[in-house]
Amino acid sequence: MKITGIFILLLFLNKCTAAQIPQGNLDSTKWGDVIVMELHKLKWNDTLEICGGEWFVDGSGKNVTDLDAATIERIKKTVANHGCSIAFVDVKNYYTSPGKNRLYVCGVKRKE
């Protein structure tokens, strides 16, 4: 019984000291401040860098202005949680299959 207690204590201490820290809000980007832009091609100038990665979000539209408020908010919150300030959205389905109602989103931020 003692061994089991010690083992559980060691597992708990290991979890507390060696666990990864959650990534959310790295540089405290507020989701309301995120800029959503249409992705024309996966190129941008040298002052921007990918931060957080790339995602697929449910939604569809012919351009960014066709996206509903809930989709825009979902995109902004996803991007802001990874510390990005700009979201490029592929509404032309360059990177997804047409008819899937999924949008490719790439989060970027300005280089420091």
PyMOL commands that set and color helices and strands:
alter all, ss='L'
color gray80, all
select helices_A, chain A and resi 2-18+31-33+64-66+69-80
alter helices_A, ss='H'
color red, helices_A
select strands_A, chain A and resi 35-38+48-58+86-90+102-110
alter strands_A, ss='S'
color yellow, strands_A
deselect
rebuild
show_as cartoon
